Amino acid sequence: MNNKRELSVSEYITISLFELMKVKPYNDISITEITDKAKVNRVSFYRNFTSKEDIINKWITSTTQNFLSKSDINYQKDSTLDYFTKLFTHLEKYKTEAMLIYKANLFNLLKDEFDNNIINLHKKEYSNYKSYFLAGGIFNVYYFWLINGCKETPQQVAEKLVDLMSK
């Protein structure tokens, strides 16, 4: 029995955009190129998305929600080291897509998703200032790690963050 599921039209479109972004600047990619590569028509595209940016935004949200629902990450139950290790392991898994998003000058979409989740996660525990401080700090460590080629393992990044937070 084959357990592989058929991809949806939106998944074909998303994959096609990321594949095109590997070989062509984001701003030079047309909707027609995306639909041709995905082997779908423009009507299918516009049933699922409003723009290229919408594709990326929906991918970010979907990937984040999938991670949060399927992982056992829990800030209140995990040690700080385990929490950051799980988070950076997830982020490392999508480093290719994140770098393409960065090169397309759309990294703000990742930051917005990051902020929304970190801030909402901690709003009951911390003041708004501390929540925003943590979200920004963690995101900037991620940004630095990503643009420098993810040289450290997720565990090593987590250890650095734990060390920084303990001082």
N, C-alpha and C positions, 0 to 999 in steps of 0.2 A: 504494500500500500504506500502510495506516495503522499507524504505529509506536506509537500511544498504547496503553498497557496498561490493563487493567481494574483499578480499585482493589479492594483486599481489604476484607473486612468490617471489620477492625480499622482500616484507613485511613479508611473512611467514619465510623466511630465517633469517631476522633480528630479529624477535620476538624469533625464536628458539635459536639464539646465546645468546640473553640476558637471556632467561630462563635457558639455560645451565650454563651461567656465575654465576647465583645465587647459583648453587649447586656444581660447579666444577671450579678449577682455569682455567683462560683463556688459558694459555699455554698448558694445558692438553686436551683442546677441539679440536677434529679433524673435518675436513670438512665432513667426513662421518657421524659423530654424528649430526652435524648441518643438513645435508640433510635428515638423517633418521627422526629426530625430526620434520622437516618442511614437511616431506613426499614429497620430490622432489628428482630428480636424480642429479648426479654430473654435468651433462651437463647444467642443469638449473642453478645450482650454478655458474658455470663459464661463463654463458651467462650474468649474472648480476654482478658478483664480481670477483676480482682477488685473494682475500685473506680474512682472518678473519678481519684484520685491515681495509681493504677496506669496509667491511660491516659497521663497526663503523664509519669510516670517512664519508661514504655516508649518514648514519643516522644523524650524527651531521649536515652536510651541509643541508640536507633536512629539518630537524627540525628547524634549524635556518632560512632558507629561508621561510618556512611555517609561522613561527612566524612573521617575518618582513613583509610578504605580507598580512597576515590576521589581524595583530594587528594594532592598531592606534598609536603605539609608534612613536614619532617624537621629536628628541632632540631639534629642533628649535622651535617647537610649544608648547611642554609640559613644565611644570615647571620641574626643576631639580628633585624635589621630585616625581612628577608623572612619570617622565621618569625612575628613578631608581626603583620605585615601580612596574611598568609594567615589567621591565627587570627581577627583582628578583622574581616576581610572575611566570613568564615564567620559570626561572631557577629552582624554587622550584617544578614545575610540573614534571620535569624530574630528580629529585634528585636521584631516585633509579638507573636509567641508568648511571647518572654521577658518582655515587659512584662505580658502577661496572667497569666503564671505568678507574676510579682512581685506583682501586684494581688490574686492569690488566696492570698497569704501562703505560697507553696510554693517560694520562691526557694532554699530549702535543698536542694531536689532538684537544681537546677542546680549549686549549690556542691558537692554530693557528687560529681556526675559529673565536674565540673571537677577537683576534688581527686584523685579516683581516676585520672584520665588523666594529669594533670601529674605527680603523685607517682610513678606507675608508670613513666612515661616517663623520669624522671630518677633513679630509685633506684640505678642502677648508677654514675652519674656523680657524684652529690652525696650528702652525709650526709642523714639524715632531716630534720634541722633546716633545711637549705638547701632541700630539696625542698618542705617544707611552707611555708617562708617565700616561695618563688617562687610556689607555687600560690595562696597567700592574697593575695599582692600583686597578681598578675595578675588574679585574680578580683575583687578590690576595685576595681581600675582599670576593669574591665568593668562592674561594678555602678554605679560613679560615672558612667561614660560613658552607660550605659543610662538611668538615672533622670534624667539631665540632657538627654535627648532625642537622644543620638548626634550631637551638633552637629559634632564633628570627624570627618574621614574616617578609615577604618581606617589609612591611611598616617600620618596625623597622630598618632593614638594610638600607633602603633608607634614613631614617632620620639620621642614623649615617654617611652615605656618604655625605649627604648635609651639616651636621655639620662639617665634616672634610674639605670639599671643601670651606667652608666659612671662615676658619681660615687662 
